[in-house]
Amino acid sequence: MIDASRYPLLSRIDSPADLRQLPETELRAVADELRAYLIESVGKSGGHFGAGLGVVELTTVLHYLYDTPNDRLVWDVGHQCYPHKILTGRRGRIHTVKQKGGVAPFPKREESEYDTFGVGHSSTSISAALGMAIANARAGHDRRVVAVIGDGAMTAGMAYEALGHAGGMEPEPDMLVILNDNRMSISEAVGGLTKMLGRLSGSRTLNALREGGKKLLGDKHTPTARFVRRWEEHWKGMFVPSTLFEEMGFHYTGPIDGHDIPALLATLKTLKGLKGPQLLHVITTKGKGYELAEGDQIGYHAVGPFDPAKGVVARPGAKKPTYTDVFGDWLCDMAAAEPRLLGITPAMREGSGLVRFSQEYPQRYFDVAIAEQHAVTLAAGMACEGAKPVVAIYSTFLQRAYDQLVHDVALQHLDVLLAIDRAGVVGPDGATHAGNLDLSYLRCVPGMLVMAPADENECRQMLTTGFRHLGPAAVRYPRGMGPGVAVQPSLEALPIGQAQLRRRGARIALLAFGAIVPAAEQVGAELGLTVVNMRFVKPLDRALLLELAACHEGFVTLEDNVVAGGAGSGVAELLAAEGIALPVLHLGLPDAFQPHASREELLAEAGLDAAGIRAAVLARWPQLGTAAVAQAAP
């Protein structure tokens, strides 16, 4: 429940319609309360933090001037949307963000009519907004469409594909693109566009001349004004290379201070009345209004619960390394041993564990910005010339580069290693970030070596195996910590296609892939079953599977991937090809997009914790329970 004494204006705003009842003079106070409430709420729940603080004023003004939800407001990336959610009826539940049954961390159409387009990946807003503008024009709807793109999303090619389409259309679509330029992605934004925008925003001379000229010329439709506008495209190139958006067919305005409410109001009022494709460039500060976040924009991009008075405080004591940590250390160790190694990330240096590598091997580190397609084909080109590229990428983001994986890497059998983080159940970030599909979409690619480690040390061994392998290889590992197995410093490879028999039991064999192995071991010990750490999804250990099929009554395959086309499907295909009619129970993730919740909660819901596995096995082979009870009897 919001404290009305601390938030006298915000407590009265249950929807943007309430906001629009206030006079413009109150908007500064609304923004201040909104920022303070955001800091308080995320301090309780954790979540994406810095990007939302940077768009407080912009969000307030947009909902004030536009008739949302009738006017369409499309957010990019989703990191920026917490203030939007607070102003659109979710204020009292924002502290539940990322929790099971709570507010989604990104815009979600099912959650609110104000969330016009669901998003978790970046650079989709302009395409979606253009589609809305076209459909509305055809239907005769008089509504405005605004795309807010930022937090590095303008570094992806999809944004330029949409700009090029919109700017070249006849008749011109009525839409506004707001480029929220905070010079950041999750890390520092990189690439040529970032440098260009920096020069653009720094040209006070250009902007002073331009704004002064507008006032002097008055009506932009006069012959003089039209002539000056054409001439402007030539002379502004003397100051900065700012003709890009105009050449693509957008009328460019800016840059303006994205925290200056009067400037935002004045500019957006003008743009709201203009026809055709418009682009407004605003300069904001990620973490604005919270000094610690402004000073550490990377560290405060996303946070756990914290005390706003103290900031994020590291927990004392040693912690188990995460799989991401294991990868980051392996990459540096292998780079020291192998000069051919090159590391690539699509704007995920921190998340994928490349910070140390980027510092120790800056000439061998390549952050390509939010450009997953380019990352994979870049790796293919490197491999053509004898380098050994390692692409560190989230499972859900690799989906964006699937054609490049197939066409540019696998088809040419190029020597590229994919280190796939956030595989399987990810949890609080929801369906947009879930890595539930990678075993299915990797297993079907000819020539791919696909591995899934059961623990931290095996992850290091598999990375070495993939690196030593000649051809495309993938190691997929989950978010967070593993079971706590000590990581050995050696760079030891595993025999390709060889599984590990963890427990010799009877009757039923549990064939576990990756992170599900520890739960399978627990169930196997309880019921007296055979347990295999399969290790390799492709190729499977054919010899071991045939041996076990000859002396067991059935198989259970277990994976944190969807059942359809996953690792278990490979086992069934192998048995069918050998003419072996053996019952197989496939346990995996459901044929559905899982909502946001903790990883543990989602695994339990899917029946992939020890209790769920045990229940499923006994439901299929109830006699095992009787045998287990008899075995345990004194």
C-alpha positions as CSV (number, residue, x, y, z in Angstrom):
1,M,0.0,0.0,0.0
2,I,1.5,3.3,-1.0
3,D,2.0,5.9,1.7
4,A,-0.1,8.9,0.7
5,S,1.8,11.2,3.1
6,R,5.1,10.5,1.3
7,Y,3.6,10.3,-2.2
8,P,0.6,12.7,-2.2
9,L,0.4,12.9,-6.0
10,L,1.5,9.4,-7.1
11,S,-1.0,7.9,-4.6
12,R,-3.8,9.5,-6.6
13,I,-2.7,8.1,-9.9
14,D,-4.2,4.7,-10.6
15,S,-4.1,5.2,-14.4
16,P,-2.7,7.7,-17.0
17,A,-6.2,9.2,-17.1
18,D,-5.6,10.4,-13.5
19,L,-2.2,11.8,-14.4
20,R,-3.8,13.8,-17.2
21,Q,-6.1,15.5,-14.8
22,L,-3.2,17.3,-13.2
23,P,-1.8,20.7,-14.4
24,E,1.5,20.6,-16.2
25,T,3.1,22.4,-13.3
26,E,2.7,19.3,-11.1
27,L,4.5,17.0,-13.5
28,R,7.9,17.7,-11.9
29,A,6.6,16.7,-8.5
30,V,5.0,13.6,-10.0
31,A,8.3,12.5,-11.6
32,D,10.2,13.1,-8.3
33,E,7.6,10.9,-6.4
34,L,7.7,8.3,-9.1
35,R,11.5,8.1,-9.0
36,A,11.5,7.8,-5.2
37,Y,8.8,5.2,-5.2
38,L,10.7,3.2,-7.9
39,I,13.9,3.2,-5.7
40,E,11.9,2.1,-2.7
41,S,10.0,-0.6,-4.6
42,V,13.0,-2.2,-6.4
43,G,14.9,-2.0,-3.1
44,K,12.3,-4.4,-1.7
45,S,12.0,-6.7,-4.7
46,G,15.1,-6.4,-6.8
47,G,14.8,-6.1,-10.5
48,H,15.9,-3.9,-13.4
49,F,16.8,-0.6,-11.9
50,G,19.1,1.9,-13.7
51,A,17.2,2.1,-17.0
52,G,13.9,2.8,-15.4
53,L,15.3,5.7,-13.3
54,G,16.6,7.2,-16.6
55,V,13.1,7.4,-18.2
56,V,11.0,8.7,-15.3
57,E,10.5,12.1,-16.8
58,L,10.0,10.7,-20.4
59,T,7.5,8.1,-19.2
60,T,5.5,10.7,-17.2
61,V,5.3,13.2,-20.1
62,L,4.4,10.5,-22.6
63,H,1.4,9.2,-20.6
64,Y,0.4,12.8,-19.9
65,L,0.4,14.0,-23.5
66,Y,-0.8,10.8,-25.3
67,D,-4.2,9.1,-24.8
68,T,-2.8,5.8,-23.7
69,P,-3.9,3.0,-24.1
70,N,-5.8,4.2,-27.2
71,D,-2.5,5.8,-28.4
72,R,0.1,3.0,-28.6
73,L,3.2,3.3,-26.6
74,V,5.8,0.6,-27.5
75,W,8.7,0.0,-25.2
76,D,12.0,-1.6,-26.4
77,V,14.0,-4.1,-24.4
78,G,11.7,-3.8,-21.4
79,H,14.4,-2.7,-18.9
80,Q,12.9,0.7,-19.0
81,C,9.3,-0.2,-18.3
82,Y,9.0,-0.1,-14.5
83,P,7.9,3.5,-14.3
84,H,5.4,2.8,-17.1
85,K,4.0,-0.1,-15.0
86,I,3.7,2.0,-11.9
87,L,1.7,4.7,-13.8
88,T,-0.6,2.1,-15.5
89,G,-2.4,0.5,-12.6
90,R,0.3,-1.8,-11.2
91,R,1.7,0.6,-8.6
92,G,0.5,-1.5,-5.7
93,R,2.0,-4.7,-7.1
94,I,5.3,-3.5,-8.5
95,H,7.2,-4.9,-5.5
96,T,6.2,-8.4,-6.7
97,V,8.1,-8.0,-9.9
98,K,9.8,-11.2,-11.1
99,Q,8.1,-13.2,-8.3
100,K,5.7,-16.1,-9.0
101,G,2.3,-14.7,-9.7
102,G,3.7,-11.1,-9.5
103,V,4.2,-8.4,-12.0
104,A,6.2,-9.4,-15.1
105,P,9.6,-7.9,-15.5
106,F,9.0,-6.8,-19.1
107,P,5.9,-5.5,-21.0
108,K,3.4,-8.3,-21.3
109,R,0.2,-8.0,-23.3
110,E,-1.7,-10.4,-21.1
111,E,-0.9,-8.3,-18.1
112,S,-2.2,-4.9,-19.2
113,E,-3.8,-3.1,-22.1
114,Y,-1.1,-0.5,-21.7
115,D,1.5,-3.1,-22.6
116,T,0.9,-2.9,-26.3
117,F,3.7,-5.3,-27.3
118,G,5.4,-8.0,-25.3
119,V,9.2,-7.7,-25.3
120,G,12.3,-9.1,-23.6
121,H,14.7,-9.1,-26.4
122,S,15.9,-5.8,-27.8
123,S,15.3,-3.7,-31.0
124,T,11.8,-4.8,-31.8
125,S,9.9,-1.6,-31.0
126,I,10.2,0.2,-34.3
127,S,9.1,-2.8,-36.3
128,A,6.2,-3.4,-34.0
129,A,5.2,0.3,-33.9
130,L,5.4,0.5,-37.7
131,G,3.1,-2.5,-38.0
132,M,0.6,-0.9,-35.6
133,A,0.7,2.4,-37.6
134,I,0.1,0.6,-40.9
135,A,-2.8,-1.5,-39.5
136,N,-4.4,1.5,-37.8
137,A,-4.2,3.6,-41.0
138,R,-5.9,0.8,-42.9
139,A,-8.6,0.5,-40.3
140,G,-9.1,4.3,-40.2
141,H,-8.2,4.5,-36.5
142,D,-7.0,8.0,-35.4
143,R,-4.4,7.0,-32.9
144,R,-0.8,7.9,-32.3
145,V,2.0,5.3,-32.2
146,V,5.2,5.9,-30.3
147,A,8.2,3.6,-30.0
148,V,10.7,4.2,-27.3
149,I,14.0,2.6,-28.1
150,G,17.1,2.7,-25.9
151,D,19.5,0.9,-23.6
152,G,21.6,0.0,-26.5
153,A,18.8,-1.3,-28.7
154,M,19.8,1.0,-31.6
155,T,22.9,-1.1,-32.0
156,A,21.0,-4.0,-33.6
157,G,20.4,-4.4,-37.3
158,M,16.7,-5.0,-36.9
159,A,16.1,-1.4,-35.8
160,Y,17.6,-0.2,-39.0
161,E,15.6,-2.6,-41.1
162,A,12.5,-1.0,-39.6
163,L,13.8,2.5,-40.0
164,G,14.6,1.8,-43.7
165,H,11.1,0.4,-44.3
166,A,9.2,3.1,-42.5
167,G,11.2,6.0,-44.1
168,G,10.8,4.7,-47.6
169,M,7.0,4.0,-47.5
170,E,4.4,5.8,-49.5
171,P,2.2,7.1,-48.1
172,E,4.4,7.9,-45.1
173,P,3.3,6.2,-41.9
174,D,2.5,8.5,-38.9
175,M,4.7,7.3,-36.1
176,L,7.2,8.7,-33.6
177,V,10.4,6.9,-32.6
178,I,12.1,8.2,-29.5
179,L,15.7,7.4,-29.2
180,N,16.5,7.3,-25.5
181,D,20.3,7.8,-25.7
182,N,21.9,6.9,-22.3
183,R,25.2,5.8,-23.9
184,M,24.6,2.4,-22.2
185,S,23.3,-1.1,-22.9
186,I,23.8,-3.4,-20.0
187,S,27.5,-2.5,-20.4
188,E,28.8,0.6,-22.1
189,A,27.2,0.9,-25.6
190,V,29.7,0.2,-28.3
191,G,30.0,0.6,-32.1
192,G,30.0,3.3,-34.7
193,L,26.5,4.6,-34.0
194,T,27.3,5.2,-30.4
195,K,30.3,7.3,-31.4
196,M,28.2,9.2,-33.9
197,L,25.5,9.9,-31.4
198,G,28.1,11.1,-28.9
199,R,29.4,13.6,-31.4
200,L,25.8,14.6,-32.3
201,S,24.7,15.3,-28.8
202,G,27.9,17.2,-28.1
203,S,27.4,19.7,-30.9
204,R,25.9,22.7,-29.1
205,T,26.6,24.9,-32.0
206,L,24.5,22.9,-34.4
207,N,21.6,22.7,-32.0
208,A,21.6,26.4,-31.1
209,L,21.7,27.3,-34.8
210,R,18.9,24.9,-35.7
211,E,16.6,26.0,-32.9
212,G,17.3,29.6,-33.6
213,G,16.5,29.1,-37.2
214,K,13.2,27.5,-36.5
215,K,12.1,30.5,-34.5
216,L,13.3,32.9,-37.1
217,L,11.7,31.1,-40.1
218,G,8.3,30.4,-38.5
219,D,6.0,28.4,-40.8
220,K,8.0,25.4,-42.0
221,H,5.8,25.2,-45.2
222,T,7.0,28.5,-46.6
223,P,9.3,28.3,-49.7
224,T,12.1,29.8,-47.6
225,A,11.7,27.3,-44.8
226,R,11.6,24.4,-47.3
227,F,14.8,25.7,-48.9
228,V,16.6,26.1,-45.6
229,R,15.5,22.6,-44.5
230,R,17.1,21.1,-47.7
231,W,20.2,23.2,-47.2
232,E,20.3,22.2,-43.5
233,E,21.1,18.6,-44.4
234,H,24.3,19.8,-46.1
235,W,25.6,22.3,-43.5
236,K,24.9,20.2,-40.4
237,G,27.2,17.6,-41.9
238,M,30.0,20.1,-41.2
239,F,29.4,19.7,-37.5
240,V,28.4,16.0,-37.0
241,P,27.3,13.1,-39.2
242,S,23.7,13.5,-38.2
243,T,22.1,13.0,-41.6
244,L,21.7,9.3,-41.0
245,F,18.1,9.4,-39.8
246,E,17.0,12.1,-42.2
247,E,18.5,10.1,-45.2
248,M,16.5,7.1,-44.0
249,G,13.3,9.2,-44.3
250,F,12.7,10.3,-40.7
251,H,12.5,13.9,-39.6
252,Y,15.0,14.2,-36.9
253,T,14.6,16.4,-33.8
254,G,17.1,16.8,-31.0
255,P,19.0,16.0,-29.1
256,I,17.1,17.4,-26.1
257,D,17.5,16.8,-22.3
258,G,15.4,13.8,-21.4
259,H,15.1,14.9,-17.8
260,D,13.9,18.5,-18.7
261,I,10.1,18.2,-18.4
262,P,9.3,21.6,-20.0
263,A,11.5,20.8,-23.0
264,L,9.9,17.3,-23.3
265,L,6.4,18.8,-23.1
266,A,7.1,21.5,-25.7
267,T,8.9,19.2,-28.1
268,L,6.4,16.3,-27.9
269,K,3.5,18.7,-28.3
270,T,5.0,19.8,-31.6
271,L,5.8,16.3,-32.8
272,K,2.4,15.0,-31.8
273,G,0.8,17.3,-34.4
274,L,3.2,16.3,-37.2
275,K,2.5,13.8,-39.9
276,G,5.0,11.2,-41.3
277,P,7.8,9.3,-39.6
278,Q,9.5,11.4,-36.8
279,L,12.5,10.6,-34.6
280,L,13.2,12.4,-31.4
281,H,16.6,12.0,-29.8
282,V,16.7,12.5,-26.1
283,I,19.7,12.3,-23.8
284,T,19.2,10.6,-20.5
285,T,21.3,9.3,-17.6
286,K,21.0,5.7,-16.6
287,G,20.3,5.6,-12.9
288,K,19.2,9.2,-12.8
289,G,18.4,10.5,-9.3
290,Y,20.1,7.7,-7.3
291,E,23.7,8.7,-6.9
292,L,25.1,5.2,-6.5
293,A,23.3,4.0,-9.7
294,E,24.6,7.0,-11.6
295,G,28.1,6.2,-10.5
296,D,27.9,2.5,-11.2
297,Q,25.6,2.2,-14.2
298,I,26.6,-1.4,-15.0
299,G,26.4,-2.7,-11.4
300,Y,22.9,-1.1,-10.9
301,H,21.5,-2.3,-14.2
302,A,19.7,-5.1,-12.4
303,V,19.8,-5.6,-8.6
304,G,18.6,-7.9,-5.9
305,P,16.7,-6.5,-2.9
306,F,18.8,-3.8,-1.2
307,D,18.5,-1.0,1.3
308,P,18.3,2.3,-0.7
309,A,20.0,4.1,2.1
310,K,23.1,1.9,1.8
311,G,23.0,0.7,-1.7
312,V,23.9,-2.8,-2.9
313,V,26.3,-4.4,-0.5
314,A,28.2,-7.5,-1.3
315,R,27.5,-10.4,0.9
316,P,30.6,-11.5,3.0
317,G,32.1,-14.9,2.7
318,A,33.2,-17.1,-0.2
319,K,30.5,-18.3,-2.6
320,K,30.4,-21.2,-5.0
321,P,31.3,-20.2,-8.5
322,T,28.4,-19.9,-11.0
323,Y,28.6,-21.7,-14.3
324,T,29.2,-18.2,-15.8
325,D,32.2,-17.8,-13.5
326,V,33.5,-21.2,-14.6
327,F,33.2,-20.2,-18.2
328,G,35.0,-16.8,-17.6
329,D,37.9,-18.4,-15.9
330,W,38.2,-21.2,-18.5
331,L,38.2,-18.6,-21.3
332,C,41.2,-16.8,-19.8
333,D,43.0,-20.0,-19.0
334,M,42.5,-21.4,-22.5
335,A,43.5,-18.0,-24.1
336,A,46.8,-18.2,-22.2
337,A,47.4,-21.6,-23.7
338,E,45.9,-21.1,-27.2
339,P,46.8,-17.9,-29.1
340,R,44.2,-18.7,-31.8
341,L,41.3,-18.2,-29.3
342,L,39.1,-15.1,-29.9
343,G,36.2,-14.2,-27.6
344,I,32.9,-12.7,-28.9
345,T,29.9,-11.4,-27.1
346,P,26.7,-9.6,-28.3
347,A,26.7,-6.9,-25.6
348,M,26.7,-9.3,-22.7
349,R,30.2,-8.9,-21.2
350,E,29.0,-9.0,-17.6
351,G,26.2,-11.5,-18.0
352,S,28.3,-13.9,-19.9
353,G,31.4,-13.7,-17.7
354,L,33.8,-11.9,-20.1
355,V,34.9,-9.0,-17.9
356,R,38.2,-10.5,-16.9
357,F,38.9,-11.7,-20.5
358,S,38.2,-8.2,-21.8
359,Q,40.7,-6.8,-19.4
360,E,43.5,-9.4,-19.9
361,Y,43.0,-9.9,-23.6
362,P,41.6,-6.7,-25.0
363,Q,42.9,-7.3,-28.5
364,R,41.2,-10.7,-28.6
365,Y,37.9,-9.5,-27.2
366,F,35.0,-8.5,-29.5
367,D,31.8,-6.9,-28.2
368,V,29.6,-6.6,-31.3
369,A,26.8,-4.8,-29.5
370,I,23.2,-6.2,-29.7
371,A,23.9,-8.0,-32.9
372,E,23.6,-11.8,-32.4
373,Q,23.4,-12.5,-36.1
374,H,26.6,-10.6,-36.8
375,A,28.3,-12.3,-33.8
376,V,27.9,-15.7,-35.2
377,T,28.8,-14.9,-38.8
378,L,31.8,-12.9,-37.5
379,A,32.9,-16.0,-35.8
380,A,32.5,-18.0,-39.0
381,G,34.7,-15.5,-40.8
382,M,37.3,-15.7,-38.1
383,A,37.3,-19.5,-38.4
384,C,37.8,-19.4,-42.1
385,E,41.2,-17.8,-41.5
386,G,42.4,-20.2,-38.9
387,A,41.2,-18.5,-35.6
388,K,39.2,-20.4,-33.0
389,P,36.4,-18.1,-32.0
390,V,34.3,-18.7,-28.8
391,V,30.9,-17.0,-28.9
392,A,29.5,-16.4,-25.4
393,I,25.7,-16.0,-25.8
394,Y,22.5,-16.6,-23.9
395,S,20.4,-19.5,-25.1
396,T,17.4,-17.3,-25.8
397,F,19.5,-14.8,-27.7
398,L,21.1,-17.5,-29.9
399,Q,17.6,-18.0,-31.3
400,R,18.0,-14.7,-33.1
401,A,21.1,-16.0,-34.9
402,Y,19.8,-19.4,-35.8
403,D,20.0,-18.9,-39.6
404,Q,23.6,-17.8,-39.2
405,L,24.4,-20.9,-37.0
406,V,22.9,-23.2,-39.7
407,H,23.9,-21.4,-42.9
408,D,27.2,-19.7,-42.0
409,V,28.7,-22.1,-39.4
410,A,27.3,-25.6,-39.6
411,L,26.8,-25.9,-43.3
412,Q,30.5,-25.0,-43.9
413,H,31.6,-27.1,-40.9
414,L,33.5,-24.2,-39.4
415,D,35.5,-24.4,-36.2
416,V,33.3,-22.3,-33.9
417,L,32.5,-23.0,-30.2
418,L,29.3,-21.7,-28.7
419,A,29.3,-21.2,-24.9
420,I,25.5,-21.0,-24.3
421,D,24.6,-19.5,-20.9
422,R,21.1,-19.3,-19.3
423,A,20.1,-22.6,-20.8
424,G,17.0,-24.5,-19.6
425,V,14.9,-22.9,-16.9
426,V,16.1,-19.3,-16.2
427,G,13.3,-18.2,-13.9
428,P,12.5,-14.6,-12.8
429,D,13.0,-13.0,-16.1
430,G,10.2,-15.1,-17.6
431,A,9.5,-16.7,-20.9
432,T,11.4,-14.1,-23.0
433,H,14.7,-15.2,-21.4
434,A,14.1,-18.9,-20.9
435,G,16.5,-21.3,-22.6
436,N,14.0,-24.1,-23.0
437,L,14.5,-24.8,-26.7
438,D,18.2,-25.0,-27.4
439,L,18.7,-28.8,-27.2
440,S,15.8,-29.1,-29.8
441,Y,17.1,-26.5,-32.2
442,L,20.8,-27.5,-31.8
443,R,20.3,-31.3,-32.0
444,C,18.7,-31.2,-35.5
445,V,21.7,-29.3,-37.0
446,P,24.0,-31.6,-39.0
447,G,27.5,-31.8,-37.7
448,M,26.9,-30.1,-34.4
449,L,28.6,-31.4,-31.2
450,V,26.2,-30.7,-28.3
451,M,27.1,-31.0,-24.7
452,A,25.3,-30.4,-21.3
453,P,27.4,-30.5,-18.1
454,A,26.1,-32.0,-14.9
455,D,28.4,-29.9,-12.7
456,E,30.9,-27.1,-12.7
457,N,34.1,-29.2,-13.4
458,E,32.3,-31.0,-16.2
459,C,31.4,-27.6,-17.7
460,R,35.1,-26.7,-17.8
461,Q,35.9,-30.1,-19.4
462,M,33.2,-29.7,-22.0
463,L,34.4,-26.3,-22.9
464,T,37.8,-27.7,-23.5
465,T,36.3,-30.6,-25.5
466,G,34.4,-28.2,-27.7
467,F,37.5,-26.0,-28.2
468,R,39.7,-29.0,-29.2
469,H,37.0,-30.4,-31.5
470,L,37.4,-29.5,-35.1
471,G,34.0,-28.2,-36.2
472,P,30.9,-26.5,-34.7
473,A,30.4,-27.3,-31.0
474,A,28.1,-26.1,-28.3
475,V,28.2,-26.3,-24.5
476,R,24.9,-25.3,-22.9
477,Y,24.8,-24.6,-19.1
478,P,22.2,-23.1,-16.7
479,R,22.1,-19.8,-14.9
480,G,23.5,-19.7,-11.4
481,M,25.4,-22.2,-9.3
482,G,25.8,-25.9,-9.8
483,P,26.0,-28.7,-7.2
484,G,29.3,-27.4,-5.8
485,V,31.8,-29.8,-7.5
486,A,35.4,-28.4,-7.2
487,V,36.8,-27.2,-10.5
488,Q,40.1,-28.6,-11.5
489,P,42.6,-26.2,-13.1
490,S,43.7,-28.6,-15.9
491,L,42.4,-28.1,-19.4
492,E,41.2,-31.7,-19.8
493,A,38.9,-32.8,-22.6
494,L,36.3,-35.6,-22.5
495,P,36.0,-38.5,-24.9
496,I,33.4,-37.3,-27.4
497,G,30.1,-39.2,-27.3
498,Q,30.9,-41.0,-24.1
499,A,28.4,-40.9,-21.2
500,Q,29.1,-41.5,-17.6
501,L,27.5,-44.3,-15.6
502,R,26.8,-42.7,-12.2
503,R,25.0,-45.6,-10.6
504,R,24.4,-49.3,-11.6
505,G,20.9,-50.3,-10.6
506,A,18.2,-52.5,-11.9
507,R,15.0,-52.5,-14.0
508,I,14.9,-48.9,-15.1
509,A,17.7,-46.6,-16.3
510,L,17.4,-42.8,-15.7
511,L,19.2,-41.1,-18.6
512,A,19.8,-37.5,-17.3
513,F,21.2,-34.6,-19.4
514,G,22.9,-31.6,-17.8
515,A,21.5,-29.9,-14.7
516,I,19.0,-32.6,-14.0
517,V,21.7,-35.2,-13.1
518,P,21.8,-34.5,-9.3
519,A,18.0,-34.9,-8.9
520,A,18.2,-38.1,-11.0
521,E,20.9,-39.5,-8.7
522,Q,18.7,-38.9,-5.7
523,V,15.8,-40.7,-7.2
524,G,18.0,-43.5,-8.5
525,A,19.4,-44.1,-5.0
526,E,15.9,-44.1,-3.5
527,L,14.4,-46.6,-6.0
528,G,17.5,-48.6,-6.8
529,L,17.7,-47.6,-10.4
530,T,20.5,-47.1,-12.9
531,V,21.6,-43.5,-13.4
532,V,23.5,-42.2,-16.4
533,N,25.0,-38.7,-16.8
534,M,24.5,-38.6,-20.6
535,R,26.9,-35.6,-21.1
536,F,26.5,-35.6,-24.9
537,V,23.2,-34.7,-26.5
538,K,24.8,-35.2,-29.9
539,P,26.4,-37.7,-30.5
540,L,24.7,-40.0,-28.0
541,D,26.6,-42.8,-26.4
542,R,25.2,-45.5,-28.7
543,A,27.2,-48.4,-27.2
544,L,26.1,-47.7,-23.6
545,L,22.5,-47.2,-24.5
546,L,22.3,-50.5,-26.4
547,E,24.0,-52.2,-23.5
548,L,21.5,-50.8,-21.0
549,A,18.5,-51.5,-23.3
550,A,19.4,-55.2,-23.2
551,C,19.2,-55.4,-19.4
552,H,16.5,-52.9,-18.4
553,E,12.8,-52.8,-18.6
554,G,12.6,-49.2,-19.5
555,F,14.3,-45.8,-19.9
556,V,13.5,-42.4,-18.4
557,T,15.0,-39.4,-20.2
558,L,15.4,-36.2,-18.1
559,E,16.3,-32.8,-19.5
560,D,15.6,-29.1,-18.7
561,N,14.5,-28.5,-22.3
562,V,11.2,-29.0,-23.9
563,V,10.4,-32.7,-24.6
564,A,9.5,-32.0,-28.3
565,G,12.6,-32.7,-30.3
566,G,14.9,-32.6,-27.3
567,A,17.6,-35.0,-26.0
568,G,15.1,-37.6,-25.0
569,S,13.8,-37.6,-28.6
570,G,17.3,-38.5,-29.7
571,V,17.3,-41.6,-27.4
572,A,13.9,-42.7,-28.8
573,E,15.1,-42.3,-32.3
574,L,18.2,-44.3,-31.6
575,L,16.2,-47.2,-30.1
576,A,13.7,-47.1,-33.0
577,A,16.5,-47.2,-35.6
578,E,17.9,-50.3,-33.8
579,G,14.5,-51.9,-33.8
580,I,14.4,-52.0,-30.0
581,A,10.8,-51.7,-28.5
582,L,11.6,-50.5,-25.1
583,P,9.2,-48.3,-23.0
584,V,10.6,-44.8,-22.7
585,L,9.3,-42.1,-20.4
586,H,10.3,-38.6,-21.4
587,L,10.5,-36.0,-18.7
588,G,11.3,-32.4,-19.6
589,L,9.8,-28.9,-19.8
590,P,6.2,-28.5,-20.8
591,D,4.9,-27.6,-24.3
592,A,4.2,-24.1,-23.0
593,F,5.9,-20.8,-22.3
594,Q,6.6,-20.9,-18.5
595,P,5.8,-17.7,-16.5
596,H,8.3,-15.9,-14.4
597,A,9.1,-17.5,-11.0
598,S,12.2,-18.8,-9.4
599,R,14.2,-21.6,-11.1
600,E,13.4,-24.0,-8.3
601,E,9.6,-23.2,-8.5
602,L,9.6,-23.8,-12.3
603,L,11.5,-27.0,-12.1
604,A,9.1,-28.3,-9.5
605,E,6.1,-27.3,-11.5
606,A,7.5,-29.2,-14.5
607,G,8.1,-32.2,-12.3
608,L,11.9,-32.0,-12.7
609,D,12.8,-31.9,-9.1
610,A,13.5,-35.1,-7.2
611,A,9.9,-35.3,-5.9
612,G,8.5,-34.8,-9.4
613,I,10.8,-37.3,-11.0
614,R,10.1,-39.9,-8.4
615,A,6.3,-39.4,-8.7
616,A,6.4,-39.7,-12.5
617,V,8.6,-42.9,-12.5
618,L,6.3,-44.6,-9.9
619,A,3.2,-43.5,-11.8
620,R,4.6,-45.4,-14.9
621,W,6.1,-48.3,-13.0
622,P,4.2,-48.5,-9.7
623,Q,5.9,-51.9,-8.8
624,L,9.1,-50.0,-8.2
625,G,7.6,-48.4,-5.1
626,T,6.8,-51.7,-3.6
627,A,10.3,-53.0,-4.3
628,A,11.8,-49.9,-2.8
629,V,9.8,-50.3,0.4
630,A,10.7,-53.9,0.6
631,Q,14.4,-53.1,0.1
632,A,14.3,-50.5,2.9
633,A,12.5,-52.8,5.4
634,P,14.7,-54.1,8.2
